[in-house]
Amino acid sequence: MKELKAKADKESSSTEVKYSMFIGRWQPLHKGHLWLINERLKEGKNICLAIRDVETDEKNPWTAKQIEEMIHEGELKELIKEGKVVTTIIPDIESINYGRGVGYDVIEHIPPTEIGEISATSIREQMRKDGKL
């Protein structure tokens, strides 16, 4: 179920192709992320995955460029080829801000419990145990 947090009071532009943007570290992209992305794809929306350019550390073992390459070679590969999904690397952010009716909606997607419990931290821990990280 999605919850509208802010509704656009007007169209943002006259461009025909628009994207639903998701901002994250994607360390790594997992089933929970894919569920979220698919919520918009099911509605016929295009997706822009904004990859935060964070310093590598224990919680962020891959660079933004490595994450982008992994996304382009993973489960979204065909959708990227079709232009339904695009990726971009953005600077690390501290907040997302908007003014009055800026021409786009802000939507929260509430996942089912089994999806909401997926943890990239747990995935990274298992990858380390398996010698894959």
N, CA, C and O of each residue as an XYZ file, in Angstrom:
532
protein
N       0.842     -1.173      0.000
C       0.000      0.000      0.000
C       0.888      1.237      0.000
O       1.887      1.292      0.717
N       0.522      2.225     -0.805
C       1.298      3.453     -0.821
C       0.527      4.557     -0.123
O      -0.703      4.591     -0.132
N       1.279      5.448      0.477
C       0.677      6.560      1.189
C       1.228      7.853      0.608
O       2.439      8.068      0.593
N       0.335      8.710      0.130
C       0.731      9.981     -0.446
C       1.092     10.945      0.672
O       0.256     11.257      1.520
N       2.331     11.417      0.679
C       2.795     12.352      1.704
C       2.617     13.798      1.259
O       2.344     14.675      2.078
N       2.772     14.043     -0.035
C       2.567     15.386     -0.589
C       2.115     15.226     -2.030
O       2.691     14.435     -2.776
N       1.102     15.960     -2.425
C       0.534     15.864     -3.759
C       0.896     17.107     -4.558
O       0.795     18.230     -4.063
N       1.320     16.892     -5.803
C       1.635     18.011     -6.692
C       0.369     18.796     -6.975
O      -0.694     18.207     -7.171
N       0.467     20.114     -6.999
C      -0.716     20.907     -7.331
C      -0.753     21.296     -8.804
O      -1.692     21.950     -9.260
N       0.290     20.883     -9.553
C       0.337     21.150    -10.986
C       1.328     20.200    -11.630
O       2.125     19.561    -10.942
N       1.279     20.107    -12.946
C       2.246     19.299    -13.677
C       3.612     19.953    -13.591
O       3.718     21.179    -13.611
N       4.661     19.141    -13.496
C       5.999     19.691    -13.329
C       6.617     20.189    -14.622
O       7.437     21.106    -14.608
N       6.228     19.589    -15.742
C       6.812     19.995    -17.012
C       6.000     19.402    -18.148
O       5.021     18.684    -17.940
N       6.431     19.719    -19.337
C       5.717     19.209    -20.499
C       6.400     17.975    -21.091
O       5.974     17.487    -22.138
N       7.448     17.461    -20.447
C       8.130     16.291    -20.995
C       7.204     15.089    -20.947
O       6.426     14.928    -20.007
N       7.294     14.254    -21.959
C       6.438     13.072    -22.016
C       6.939     11.953    -21.110
O       6.138     11.220    -20.530
N       8.257     11.816    -20.983
C       8.823     10.739    -20.177
C       9.222     11.292    -18.813
O      10.032     12.213    -18.706
N       8.630     10.704    -17.775
C       8.942     11.103    -16.403
C       9.330      9.861    -15.613
O       9.073      8.735    -16.041
N       9.946     10.075    -14.466
C      10.474      8.975    -13.666
C      10.058      9.112    -12.209
O       9.922     10.215    -11.679
N       9.860      7.962    -11.578
C       9.700      7.899    -10.130
C      11.097      7.679     -9.570
O      11.748      6.686     -9.898
N      11.563      8.597     -8.728
C      12.934      8.526     -8.228
C      12.995      7.845     -6.872
O      12.183      8.097     -5.982
N      13.980      6.979     -6.748
C      14.298      6.338     -5.485
C      15.757      6.661     -5.181
O      16.634      6.463     -6.022
N      16.009      7.156     -3.980
C      17.358      7.520     -3.572
C      17.828      6.528     -2.517
O      17.114      6.260     -1.550
N      19.032      5.980     -2.703
C      19.544      5.049     -1.712
C      21.004      4.733     -1.926
O      21.629      5.200     -2.878
N      21.538      3.926     -1.020
C      22.915      3.447     -1.151
C      22.949      2.147     -1.928
O      23.929      1.861     -2.616
N      21.870      1.339     -1.824
C      21.731      0.072     -2.552
C      22.923     -0.845     -2.277
O      23.524     -1.381     -3.209
N      23.267     -1.027     -0.997
C      24.482     -1.747     -0.570
C      24.171     -3.124      0.003
O      24.312     -3.270      1.217
N      23.772     -4.123     -0.725
C      23.506     -4.177     -2.160
C      22.007     -4.027     -2.448
O      21.186     -4.013     -1.531
N      21.668     -3.915     -3.735
C      20.272     -3.954     -4.168
C      19.723     -5.335     -3.806
O      20.326     -6.349     -4.159
N      18.583     -5.385     -3.103
C      18.054     -6.670     -2.648
C      16.549     -6.775     -2.911
O      15.947     -5.872     -3.492
N      15.943     -7.904     -2.471
C      14.523     -8.169     -2.739
C      13.607     -7.065     -2.222
O      12.594     -6.754     -2.848
N      13.953     -6.482     -1.096
C      13.138     -5.392     -0.548
C      13.144     -4.184     -1.477
O      12.103     -3.577     -1.728
N      14.331     -3.842     -1.988
C      14.430     -2.738     -2.947
C      13.641     -3.061     -4.206
O      12.918     -2.214     -4.732
N      13.786     -4.295     -4.685
C      13.098     -4.695     -5.910
C      11.584     -4.659     -5.733
O      10.862     -4.297     -6.662
N      11.095     -5.031     -4.548
C       9.661     -4.928     -4.267
C       9.214     -3.483     -4.431
O       8.217     -3.198     -5.094
N       9.964     -2.579     -3.818
C       9.635     -1.161     -3.858
C       9.624     -0.627     -5.290
O       8.689      0.063     -5.695
N      10.648     -0.946     -6.036
C      10.753     -0.511     -7.436
C       9.592     -1.079     -8.251
O       9.005     -0.378     -9.076
N       9.265     -2.343     -8.017
C       8.178     -2.982     -8.756
C       6.817     -2.384     -8.447
O       5.912     -2.460     -9.278
N       6.650     -1.791     -7.273
C       5.387     -1.129     -6.958
C       5.080     -0.037     -7.982
O       3.926      0.133     -8.374
N       6.083      0.689     -8.410
C       5.876      1.754     -9.407
C       5.855      1.186    -10.819
O       5.070      1.632    -11.655
N       6.710      0.206    -11.089
C       6.711     -0.414    -12.416
C       5.345     -1.009    -12.739
O       4.883     -0.917    -13.876
N       4.688     -1.624    -11.740
C       3.360     -2.215    -11.944
C       2.339     -1.163    -12.368
O       1.342     -1.489    -13.011
N       2.582      0.091    -12.012
C       1.690      1.186    -12.372
C       2.092      1.821    -13.704
O       1.541      2.845    -14.109
N       3.065      1.193    -14.381
C       3.502      1.700    -15.683
C       4.460      2.879    -15.595
O       4.672      3.585    -16.581
N       5.034      3.091    -14.427
C       5.950      4.222    -14.236
C       7.373      3.820    -14.576
O       7.740      2.652    -14.448
N       8.171      4.778    -15.007
C       9.610      4.595    -15.197
C      10.295      4.877    -13.868
O       9.748      5.562    -13.004
N      11.495      4.342    -13.718
C      12.216      4.451    -12.450
C      13.577      5.105    -12.659
O      14.292      4.781    -13.607
N      13.928      6.028    -11.767
C      15.275      6.591    -11.695
C      15.847      6.183    -10.341
O      15.349      6.596     -9.294
N      16.902      5.367    -10.378
C      17.591      4.979     -9.149
C      18.761      5.930     -8.934
O      19.732      5.915     -9.690
N      18.662      6.749     -7.911
C      19.735      7.671     -7.562
C      20.614      6.987     -6.520
O      20.151      6.620     -5.440
N      21.870      6.825     -6.860
C      22.820      6.108     -6.001
C      23.641      7.138     -5.238
O      24.382      7.915     -5.840
N      23.511      7.146     -3.912
C      24.260      8.094     -3.086
C      25.741      7.744     -3.112
O      26.121      6.594     -2.888
N      26.559      8.729     -3.382
C      28.013      8.554     -3.458
C      28.595      8.699     -2.054
O      29.023      9.780     -1.648
N      28.601      7.585     -1.324
C      29.079      7.583      0.059
C      30.476      6.992      0.130
O      30.893      6.242     -0.753
N      31.191      7.337      1.185
C      32.524      6.768      1.429
C      32.375      5.276      1.712
O      31.426      4.859      2.376
N      33.316      4.473      1.208
C      33.273      3.049      1.517
C      33.698      2.826      2.967
O      34.616      3.469      3.476
N      32.995      1.891      3.615
C      33.289      1.507      4.989
C      32.600      0.171      5.258
O      32.181     -0.503      4.317
N      32.481     -0.211      6.495
C      31.859     -1.491      6.859
C      30.415     -1.589      6.338
O      30.001     -2.645      5.860
N      29.656     -0.500      6.429
C      28.256     -0.500      5.985
C      28.116     -0.246      4.491
O      27.059     -0.506      3.917
N      29.159      0.255      3.863
C      29.134      0.618      2.443
C      30.378      0.059      1.761
O      31.292      0.813      1.426
N      30.421     -1.253      1.552
C      31.645     -1.859      1.019
C      31.918     -1.557     -0.453
O      33.038     -1.759     -0.924
N      30.922     -1.079     -1.180
C      31.106     -0.811     -2.609
C      31.008      0.685     -2.892
O      30.280      1.412     -2.217
N      31.754      1.129     -3.902
C      31.657      2.515     -4.348
C      30.345      2.697     -5.107
O      29.718      1.721     -5.519
N      29.946      3.925     -5.284
C      28.727      4.211     -6.051
C      28.853      3.662     -7.470
O      27.884      3.132     -8.015
N      30.018      3.782     -8.066
C      30.234      3.269     -9.426
C      30.088      1.747     -9.459
O      29.492      1.206    -10.389
N      30.627      1.052     -8.451
C      30.481     -0.405     -8.382
C      29.014     -0.804     -8.222
O      28.555     -1.764     -8.840
N      28.285     -0.066     -7.393
C      26.855     -0.333     -7.212
C      26.124     -0.144     -8.536
O      25.290     -0.967     -8.915
N      26.437      0.938     -9.234
C      25.786      1.192    -10.522
C      26.056      0.044    -11.497
O      25.146     -0.409    -12.192
N      27.295     -0.422    -11.546
C      27.642     -1.543    -12.429
C      26.887     -2.810    -12.029
O      26.403     -3.541    -12.893
N      26.782     -3.075    -10.710
C      26.057     -4.253    -10.236
C      24.582     -4.162    -10.617
O      23.987     -5.161    -11.018
N      23.994     -2.992    -10.497
C      22.588     -2.805    -10.865
C      22.401     -3.058    -12.361
O      21.442     -3.713    -12.768
N      23.316     -2.539    -13.171
C      23.204     -2.688    -14.629
C      23.389     -4.140    -15.078
O      22.930     -4.519    -16.156
N      24.053     -4.948    -14.260
C      24.255     -6.358    -14.610
C      23.292     -7.290    -13.893
O      23.311     -8.497    -14.135
N      22.449     -6.753    -13.012
C      21.566     -7.588    -12.197
C      20.167     -7.736    -12.758
O      19.953     -7.685    -13.970
N      19.224     -7.921    -11.857
C      17.841     -8.223    -12.212
C      17.145     -7.122    -13.016
O      16.137     -7.380    -13.673
N      17.669     -5.916    -12.969
C      17.033     -4.803    -13.690
C      17.637     -4.580    -15.077
O      17.261     -3.639    -15.776
N      18.560     -5.436    -15.467
C      19.317     -5.269    -16.715
C      18.415     -5.019    -17.930
O      18.657     -4.084    -18.693
N      17.392     -5.835    -18.111
C      16.513     -5.690    -19.278
C      15.695     -4.405    -19.214
O      15.493     -3.744    -20.232
N      15.228     -4.054    -18.028
C      14.465     -2.816    -17.870
C      15.337     -1.595    -18.149
O      14.853     -0.585    -18.659
N      16.613     -1.689    -17.816
C      17.555     -0.602    -18.117
C      17.731     -0.503    -19.625
O      17.715      0.595    -20.181
N      17.899     -1.634    -20.286
C      18.042     -1.633    -21.753
C      16.813     -1.023    -22.430
O      16.931     -0.327    -23.438
N      15.629     -1.292    -21.864
C      14.375     -0.775    -22.425
C      14.142      0.697    -22.087
O      13.231      1.320    -22.632
N      14.961      1.257    -21.190
C      14.793      2.658    -20.786
C      13.754      2.864    -19.705
O      13.430      4.004    -19.373
N      13.223      1.784    -19.147
C      12.230      1.906    -18.077
C      12.886      2.214    -16.733
O      12.249      2.756    -15.830
N      14.168      1.863    -16.613
C      14.945      2.152    -15.404
C      16.227      2.847    -15.830
O      16.921      2.395    -16.741
N      16.532      3.949    -15.163
C      17.806      4.635    -15.366
C      18.483      4.770    -14.004
O      17.825      4.761    -12.963
N      19.800      4.894    -14.033
C      20.546      5.099    -12.789
C      21.348      6.389    -12.907
O      21.718      6.817    -14.000
N      21.600      6.983    -11.772
C      22.452      8.158    -11.708
C      23.140      8.160    -10.349
O      22.568      7.725     -9.350
N      24.353      8.646    -10.324
C      25.087      8.779     -9.063
C      24.933     10.223     -8.606
O      25.164     11.161     -9.370
N      24.542     10.385     -7.353
C      24.349     11.724     -6.789
C      25.262     11.894     -5.574
O      25.696     10.903     -4.987
N      25.555     13.121     -5.195
C      26.344     13.326     -3.970
C      25.580     12.762     -2.768
O      24.363     12.590     -2.826
N      26.297     12.478     -1.689
C      25.620     12.045     -0.476
C      24.696     13.168     -0.027
O      25.022     14.343     -0.190
N      23.568     12.820      0.528
C      22.580     13.832      0.920
C      22.283     13.733      2.405
O      22.476     12.685      3.021
N      21.816     14.825      2.969
C      21.407     14.818      4.366
C      19.894     14.907      4.509
O      19.344     14.533      5.545
N      19.213     15.404      3.464
C      17.755     15.521      3.544
C      17.189     15.735      2.142
O      17.907     16.075      1.201
N      15.884     15.524      2.038
C      15.152     15.815      0.811
C      14.169     16.910      1.169
O      13.400     16.774      2.120
N      14.191     17.981      0.420
C      13.392     19.154      0.742
C      12.577     19.571     -0.470
O      13.014     19.378     -1.605
N      11.415     20.133     -0.248
C      10.616     20.648     -1.350
C       9.774     21.808     -0.845
O       9.511     21.930      0.352
N       9.361     22.646     -1.762
C       8.496     23.767     -1.438
C       7.057     23.416     -1.743
O       6.696     22.243     -1.832
N       6.259     24.417     -1.900
C       4.854     24.194     -2.233
C       4.749     23.485     -3.565
O       5.734     23.454     -4.304
N       3.644     22.933     -3.900
C       3.351     22.238     -5.141
C       4.409     22.312     -6.226
O       4.257     23.063     -7.189
N       5.455     21.560     -6.087
C       6.594     21.654     -6.991
C       6.447     20.805     -8.245
O       7.384     20.730     -9.040
N       5.303     20.166     -8.445
C       5.081     19.436     -9.677
C       5.337     17.957     -9.608
O       5.321     17.287    -10.640
N       5.576     17.416     -8.417
C       5.718     15.972     -8.272
C       5.166     15.553     -6.910
O       5.122     16.342     -5.966
N       4.749     14.294     -6.837
C       4.211     13.747     -5.601
C       5.339     13.174     -4.750
O       6.393     12.806     -5.269
N       5.113     13.102     -3.447
C       6.001     12.401     -2.533
C       5.183     11.234     -1.982
O       4.167     11.440     -1.319
N       5.631     10.007     -2.261
C       4.855      8.813     -1.951
C       5.670      7.870     -1.069
O       6.834      7.592     -1.357
N       5.056      7.386     -0.002
C       5.681      6.364      0.836
C       5.021      5.029      0.524
O       3.794      4.935      0.495
N       5.824      4.001      0.293
C       5.320      2.656      0.049
C       5.556      1.831      1.313
O       6.692      1.705      1.770
N       4.496      1.275      1.872
C       4.584      0.469      3.085
C       4.637     -0.996      2.659
O       3.647     -1.527      2.156
N       5.791     -1.661      2.855
C       5.921     -3.055      2.394
C       5.234     -4.040      3.337
O       5.007     -3.745      4.510
N       4.907     -5.223      2.796
C       4.431     -6.278      3.689
C       5.563     -6.664      4.649
O       6.735     -6.427      4.356
N       5.215     -7.249      5.778
C       6.189     -7.564      6.829
C       7.400     -8.317      6.307
O       8.531     -7.959      6.636
N       7.189     -9.362      5.493
C       8.322    -10.185      5.038
C       9.289     -9.389      4.168
O      10.473     -9.720      4.110
N       8.815     -8.363      3.500
C       9.683     -7.496      2.696
C      10.340     -6.450      3.599
O      11.533     -6.176      3.471
N       9.567     -5.876      4.501
C      10.088     -4.853      5.412
C      11.185     -5.352      6.330
O      11.995     -4.565      6.820
N      11.218     -6.669      6.570
C      12.231     -7.241      7.455
C      13.547     -7.550      6.747
O      14.515     -7.933      7.404
N      13.607     -7.393      5.429
C      14.852     -7.649      4.702
C      15.866     -6.579      5.089
O      15.548     -5.390      5.115
N      17.076     -7.007      5.387
C      18.110     -6.085      5.864
C      19.379     -6.223      5.031
O      19.955     -7.307      4.940
N      19.813     -5.115      4.421
C      21.080     -5.130      3.681
C      22.244     -5.423      4.628
O      23.236     -6.027      4.219
N      22.129     -5.003      5.882
C      23.182     -5.294      6.860
C      23.330     -6.804      7.023
O      24.447     -7.321      7.017
N      22.211     -7.513      7.168
C      22.251     -8.975      7.296
C      22.788     -9.627      6.025
O      23.532    -10.606      6.090
N      22.414     -9.089      4.887
C      22.901     -9.623      3.610
C      24.411     -9.464      3.522
O      25.108    -10.397      3.120
N      24.930     -8.288      3.895
C      26.384     -8.070      3.871
C      27.098     -8.995      4.843
O      28.157     -9.535      4.523
N      26.518     -9.182      6.043
C      27.120    -10.089      7.038
C      27.220    -11.504      6.476
O      28.252    -12.157      6.628
N      26.158    -11.984      5.828
C      26.168    -13.331      5.247
C      27.183    -13.416      4.114
O      27.878    -14.423      3.977
N      27.269    -12.374      3.309
C      28.243    -12.356      2.214
C      29.673    -12.445      2.771
O      30.525    -13.118      2.191
N      29.929    -11.768      3.891
C      31.260    -11.838      4.514
C      31.536    -13.249      5.017
O      32.632    -13.776      4.826
N      30.533    -13.868      5.667
C      30.701    -15.243      6.159
C      30.970    -16.213      5.013
O      31.744    -17.159      5.155
N      30.318    -15.966      3.872
C      30.467    -16.849      2.708
C      31.700    -16.522      1.866
O      31.950    -17.171      0.850
N      32.478    -15.506      2.292
C      33.678    -15.119      1.562
C      33.386    -14.405      0.245
O      34.234    -14.367     -0.647
N      32.192    -13.845      0.125
C      31.802    -13.146     -1.100
C      31.971    -11.631     -0.964
O      31.655    -10.879     -1.886
N      32.464    -11.197      0.176
C      32.676     -9.766      0.404
C      33.908     -9.582      1.271
O      34.275     -8.452      1.589
